[in-house]
Amino acid sequence: LPMNGIITAMCLSEPMLFVAIHAAVPNKTKHPAGIIMAYDLTSGLQTSTPLLTQSGTYSHKGAVTQLAMGSVQGAPVLASSSTDGALHVWAKGAQGGWTHTPLEGHTMSIRGLAWMPNG
């Protein structure tokens, strides 16, 4: 996936760097998508992995507005919000990939999100 597009959000939680871009997706759709790329800083910035939903689509249909790293029961999780009204929580799976859980109910753009400091 080429990294051409507009960077809309970034989140650093060492050793991971997450970068959200709003870009056209080759051979997928006519409309730009919100794509979250995960970089493992221990291996450098040359290799990135897109966070995909279980159906294999890119992270969001609209531009990603914010990324925030938190933890649930001691495990690191990433939350992402978007202009498409979607809020996703991403957790690192046992095989190293990222799985997502959509939080539904929003009908308008989500401009911000935050984690409570104590869980």
PyMOL commands that set and color helices and strands:
alter all, ss='L'
color gray80, all
select helices_A, chain A and resi 41-43
alter helices_A, ss='H'
color red, helices_A
select strands_A, chain A and resi 6-13+16-23+33-40+49-50+64-72+75-82+87-92+98-103
alter strands_A, ss='S'
color yellow, strands_A
deselect
rebuild
show_as cartoon
